Amino acid sequence: MRTSLFAVISCVLLSACSEYQKVLKGDDTARKYAVADSLYQLGKYKKSLKLMEQIVPAYRGKPQAERLMYMYANTFYELEDFYLAGYQFERFETSYPASDSAEVAAYKSARSYYELSPRYSLDQKDTYTALNKLQSYINKYPASEKRTEANALVSELRMKLEKKDYEIAHQLLDIEDYKAAIEAFDNFIADHPGSYLRKDAFFARLRAGYELAIRSLPSLVEERLETARTYYNSFKKYYSNSELMAEAEEINNDISARLANTESIE
C-alpha cells in the first residue's frame, strides 16, 4: 500500500514538473502568466520568478502589467533579494502612483533598503539610503498604519549611525590622537543632540582634552588645561548625577592642582 501511494505521489510530482518545464520552454505568454500567478500564490517564488522574467517585457503597457509588476517586485522581496526588491518596488510606485498597492510598494521599497543596512562597523552608505527612503515614505503617507513601524526603523538606523560616529571618535582617543578625538566628539555632540551616547561623548571629550593638556609642551599646558576644564564644566552641567561624575571630578581636581602649580611657578 505504501509503495503504491509513493508511486502515485511520484507520478503527480513528475507530471507537475513536466508541465512546468513545458510552460517554461513554450511560447504561450498567457499560459506563462497564469502559471506564474498560481505558483506565486502557492509561495513557489523561485519557479514563479523564472516565468515572470520571461513575460515582464511582453506585458508592459497592458492592463495585466500592474498586477504582474507588483508580483515581480514582491517575489524578490520574499526571496530576500532586497537590492532588486527595493528597486522594483520603487519602479512600481513611480509607474503606478494611483494603484491601490502604491503605498504598500513604497513601504516595502523602504523596508528593503532597511534590510540592506549593514552592522554599524561597516560602511553605512546603505543605511543613509534606507533613512532617506523611510523618511520619504513617512512624509508621503503620514496616515499610514505602517507609520509607527517606519518611525521605529528610522530610530534604529539613526542609533546605528550614532554608534558608528561614536566608535570612530573613541578609536581616535584609544590611539592617543587627542586633537582629532576632541574634534570628532565635538562633531558627534553637534550632530546627534538627542543621542543615547551623548553623555559618553561629553565625558570622552573631557578625557581627550585632559590627556592632550598633560602631554603637551610646557608652553601649551596651561591653555589646554583651561580648555579641558571647560569640557568638565559642560559635562557637569548636563550630567552631574551621572555614574561618571566621580571620575570627572577626579580629572577636574587634577586639572585644578596642575593649574595652581603653574600659577605658583609664575
N, C-alpha and C positions, 0 to 999 in steps of 0.2 A: 504493500500500500504506500509506504513511504517513498519507495523507488518510483512508483507511478506518479505521485504528487510532484516529486522533484523533476521528473521528466516533463510534466505539464508546465511547471513554472519556468523551466529552462526554455521550452519552446516559445512561451509567451514573451520572455525577455529577448530571445533571439529575434523573434518576429518584430518586436518593437524597435530593436536596434537596427534591424534590416530596413524597416520603414523609415527610420530617422535618416539613415545613410542615403536612402533613395531620394528623400526630400532634399537633403543637403546637397546632393550632387545634381539634382534636377534643375529645370529652368522655370518651374511654376512659382512665380513670385507670390501670388496669393496664397498658395499652399504653404510656402515657407513662412509667411506672416502668421497664418493660422496655427501652425505647429510651434513657432517661436512663442506665440501668445500662450498656448497651452502649457508649454514647458516652463515658461516664466511663472504662470500661476501655480505650478507644482513645485516651484523653488529650484528647478533644474537650470540654474542660471548659466552654467558654462555651455551647455548644449544650446540653450536659447540664444546666447550671445553669438555663437557661430553662425546661426541663421540670420540674426539681426544684422550682423556685419555685412552680409551679402545683399540685404534688401534696403538698408537705410538710404543709399543714393537713389534707388528707384522710386521711393515714396516721397521725396522732397516736393513740397508744394501740393501734395494730395491731402484729402480730408483725414486719412488714417495716420498722417505723419505726426500729428500732435501726440497721440497715444503711443505710437511707436518710439518717438524720440524720448518720451518720459521713461518708458520701459528700458530703453537703451541706456540712459543715464543711470537709472536705478539699479540696473544689473551690475554695472561697475561698482556702485555703492555696496551692494550686497556681497560682491566678491572682494570687497575691501581694496579695490584698486582706486584709492582716493584721489590720486592725481587726475585720472581720467574722469572720475565721478564729479569732482569739483568743476572741471572744465565743461563737461557735457551738461550738467545742471545749469551752469551759468549761461550756456548757449540756449538751453531750453527757455529759461526765463526771458532772455532777450528776444527770442524768436516768437514766443507766445505769451506776451505780457498780460493778455486778458484771460488766459487759461485758468480754470479752477485749480490747477496744480502749480501755478506760478509761485505762490507763497511757499508751498512745500519744497519746490525745487530750489528756491532761494535759500531756505534754511539748510537743506541737505548739501547745497554747494558750500555754504559757510562751514557747516559741520565737517565736510570732507577736508577742508583746509585745516580745521582744528585738529583732525586726526593725523595730519602730516606734521604737526608741530613736534619737534624732537625734544629730548630731555634738555634741561637748562644749560648743560655744559657744552652743547654743540652749537653750531651756527643757527641763529634764530630768524633767518630770513622768512621761513615758512610761518613762524609764529606771528611776525608782523603782518604777513598776508592774511592769516586767519583772523587777526584782530580787526583788520580793515573790513573784511567780508562780514564778520559777525556784527560789527557796529553799523555797517550799511544796512544789514537785514533789520536790526532793531529800529533804525531810523525810518526805514521804508514801511515796516509793518508794526507800528507801535502798539496795536491792539492784539497782536498775535498771541495765541495760547502758548507759543514757544518762547515768548519774550523772557520769562523768568529763567528758563533753561539757558537761553542765549546769553543773558547777563551773567549767569554763573560761569559759563565758559570764558567769557571776557575776563572776569575776575581771576580765574585760574591762569589764563595766559599772561595777564599782567603780573601776577605773582611770580611766574616763571622768569619773565624779563627782569623783574626786580632782583631776583636771586642771582641771575646771570651778572647783572651790573655790580651787585654787592660782592660777589665772589671775585670778579676781576679786580675791584678795588682792594679787597682783602689780600689777594695774591701779591699785589704791589707792596702792601705792608709786610707780608711774610718774607719777601725777598729784600726788605730794607730799602726800598726805593721810596723814601718817605715823602719827598716832594710830589711825586706822581700819585702816591696814595692819597695825600691830602686833596689834591685836585680831583681825583676820582670820587672821593667821598663827598666833596663839595657838590660835584655834579649829581651824585646819587641823591643827596638831600634836596637839591633843587628840582630834580626831575621826578622824584617819587615822594611827594609831600605826605601821602597817606599810607606809606608802606609799613608793613609789619616789621620790616628790618630797619626802620628809621632810627630807633633807639641805638641799635648796634652800630649803625653808621656814625652817629654822633660820638659814641664812645671810641670807636676805632679811629676817627679823625683826631680826637684828643690824644690817643696813644701815639699816632703818627707825628703829630705836632710836637709832643714831648720828646720823642726819640730823635726827631730832627734837631731840636734845640740842643740837647745834651751832647750830641755828636758833632756839633758844628765847630767851626773855627772860633777861637775866643772872641773875636770882634763881632761875631754874629749871634752869640749865645743869648745875650740879654734881650735883644729884639725878638728872637724866636721863642724865648720863654714867655714873653708877654703875649705873643700870638697864641701860644699853647694855652695860656690862661683864658683867653677869650673863648677857646674851644671848650674849656672846662665850664665856664660861665653859661655857655649855650646848653651844654649837657645838663647842668644843674637846673636851669630854667625850666626845661621840659620834663626831666626825668629824675627829679630829686628823690622820688620814692622807689627808684629802680634798684634791683639787686646789684647793679653795677656801681651804685653810688659810692659804696665804701672804697672800691678800688679807684674810682675817680678822685675821691678825697685824698687818697694816698699820693696820687700823682700830683695833685694840686699842692699838697703840703711840701712835696719835694721841690716843686716849682718855686714856691714862696721862699723856701730855705736857700735855694740857689740864687734867687734874685736878691735876697738880703745879703748874701755873701758877696755878690757882685757890687752892691752899693757900698758895703763896708770897705772893700778894696779901693773903690774910687775915693 
